[in-house]
Amino acid sequence: MSLEEYVHFNGKIHVFHLVIAWFYASSDLCGAGGMHHECIHANQLWYGEAACNDTVFVSLDESQPGMYGMLLTCALLFFSFYDPYLEEDIPCVLVNWFVPVEDEPDNVTGMWVVHPE
């Protein structure tokens, strides 16, 4: 692709250090009928110290049980920008992807072992 074929963006990008995810957990009906929320952090200076980048599960195949249908990511940056063609804000997240080392959990710990993609 030549440089001229790329779309040029001249707008503002809004950066967020945390987002709140609202979700329904049908297996846990405590609270307001199973509704929950979690803060997901992507903060480079947590309390002026080290970075705080939360782990996020991404569902790839809902027909598969547990980790068999998911991958792990580490949230690095939350941002949004306004798309004048769609006339709306586009939310985005920059992540590091992690993939399982094996097709099964570790037989000693019972936990999945992952490494950066």
Secondary structure, 3 states (H helix, E strand, C coil): CCHHHCCCCCCCEEEECEEEEEEECCCCCHHHHCEEEEEEEEECCHHHCCCEECEEEEECCCCCCHHHHEEEEEEEEEEEEEECCCCEEEEEEEEEEEEECCCCCCCCCCCCCEEEC
